[in-house]
Amino acid sequence: MQDVPEHEYKHVSAGSHYACGVTTAGAIRCWGDAHAGAWIRTPPEGTFEQVATAQAHACALTTGGEIECWGDRHYYSPIPAGTFASIAAGWYFVCGITPHGQVDCWGSDNYGESSQEVSTASVLATGVYHVCAIADSEAEACSEAIDCWGKNDGGQTDPP
């Protein structure tokens, strides 16, 4: 097991056998056991705001809002054009929210996890094969609701 690199961090995300954090200076540092492979523990250089880790890939949001991914390319290609305000990574997919609140998901869609069911959201959270979002409600202008999509073998996409 590799130790957490000593830095002050502003964001952290845990993948399957590894984790990555964004330092207060904006650099990404990753750590974890050998199952993650050296390719996942070698993030891109640059200045970042957020990192999202998954099973065999990770993506990070630059200070300019672009997304950079590394690891197994099969699970995060193609990265959509444009800028993003936040990102979240599932087992084999990634979702992001643009600065205008638009939701975009890409990668594997075996269970509908990349077929987003909301058009705008303020927060995204990913599971292995599903996504939940605090979605801007079109029915009530002042309320927000949780919407989920993707694999639903345990009720995980059926919020109360």
Protein Blocks (a to p, Z undefined) as FASTA:
>chain_A
ZZddddddfbdcddfkbccdddfkopacdeddfknopmlmmccedddfbdcddfkbccdd
dfkopacdedjfklmcccdedddfbdcddfkbccdddfkopacdedjfklopmmcfbfbd
fbdcddfkbccdddddfklmkbccdddedjdfeopmmcZZ
